[in-house]
Amino acid sequence: QVQIVESGGDLVQPGGSLRLSCAASGSIGVVSAVGWYRQAPGKQRELVARIISGGTTNYADSVKGRFAISRDNAKNTVYLQMNSLKPEDTALHYCNMRRSTGFEYWGQGTQVTVSS
């Protein structure tokens, strides 16, 4: 059984940095795309960053230049380096992995809170 587990969320001051990690356990198969999403209270879940086939990366406009997504295929792990954090980055951050078949896996989320 495949499990997706996120870690690295924390309380940080504005301007600070965090690195989120997401690891897949079990036989997940060929992963064609990985991504980070977030959901703030009262808002819809939104894409933060993703890596799709061929290594192309996409970022939400609000995080461009501040966040960087990367993956380690050998470890089935995805990272999100978040710099210059702002209070509006506060949200539950979810990891998503999509197999080449189209099936998607989600983690339970890791909380990022940016506050002074």
C-alpha positions in Angstrom: 0.0 0.0 0.0 1.4 3.4 -1.0 1.6 6.1 1.6 2.6 9.8 1.0 4.0 11.5 4.1 4.9 15.2 4.3 7.1 16.8 6.8 8.9 20.1 7.5 6.0 22.4 8.3 6.5 24.8 11.2 5.8 28.2 12.6 8.2 30.7 11.1 8.6 34.5 11.2 8.0 36.6 8.0 11.0 36.5 5.8 12.1 33.1 7.1 12.6 29.8 5.2 11.3 26.3 5.4 12.0 23.1 3.5 9.1 20.7 3.1 9.7 17.1 2.2 7.4 14.5 0.8 8.2 10.8 0.7 6.4 7.9 -0.8 6.5 4.5 0.7 5.4 1.3 -1.0 5.4 0.4 -4.7 4.2 3.6 -6.3 5.3 2.7 -9.8 6.2 5.3 -12.4 5.4 8.8 -11.2 4.8 11.2 -14.1 4.2 14.3 -12.0 4.7 15.6 -8.5 3.5 18.7 -6.9 2.8 20.8 -3.8 -0.6 22.3 -3.1 -1.9 24.3 -0.2 -5.2 25.2 1.4 -5.8 28.1 3.8 -8.8 28.3 6.0 -11.9 29.2 4.1 -10.1 29.0 0.7 -9.9 26.4 -2.0 -6.8 24.1 -2.4 -4.4 25.7 -4.9 -1.3 24.6 -6.8 1.9 25.9 -5.3 4.5 24.2 -7.5 4.8 21.0 -9.6 7.2 19.1 -11.8 5.6 17.4 -14.8 7.0 15.1 -17.5 10.3 16.1 -18.9 11.2 18.1 -15.8 9.2 21.2 -16.5 8.3 23.1 -13.4 5.2 25.3 -12.8 4.8 27.8 -10.0 1.9 29.8 -8.7 2.5 33.5 -9.5 2.5 34.3 -5.8 5.5 32.1 -5.1 7.7 32.6 -8.2 11.2 33.6 -7.2 10.7 32.5 -3.6 9.9 28.8 -3.8 11.7 26.0 -5.5 10.5 22.4 -6.1 12.8 19.5 -6.6 12.6 15.7 -6.6 14.8 12.7 -6.0 13.5 10.0 -8.2 15.7 7.3 -6.6 14.1 8.1 -3.2 10.6 8.9 -4.4 10.9 12.1 -2.5 9.8 15.6 -3.4 11.0 18.9 -1.8 9.7 22.4 -1.6 12.3 25.0 -0.5 10.4 28.1 0.6 12.2 31.4 1.1 11.1 34.9 2.0 7.9 33.5 3.6 4.9 35.8 4.0 1.9 35.6 6.3 -0.2 34.8 3.2 1.8 31.6 2.8 0.1 30.2 5.9 -1.7 27.1 4.9 -1.9 23.3 5.1 0.5 22.1 2.4 -0.2 18.9 0.6 2.0 16.7 -1.6 0.6 15.1 -4.7 2.1 12.3 -6.8 0.5 11.2 -10.0 1.3 8.0 -11.7 1.6 7.6 -15.4 -1.8 5.9 -15.3 -3.3 9.1 -14.0 -4.0 7.8 -10.5 -3.1 10.3 -7.9 -1.8 10.0 -4.3 -2.2 12.7 -1.6 -0.6 13.1 1.7 -2.2 14.3 4.9 -0.6 17.7 4.8 1.9 19.6 6.8 1.1 23.0 8.4 3.0 26.1 7.5 2.3 29.1 9.7 4.0 32.5 9.0 3.6 34.9 11.8 5.5 37.3 14.0 
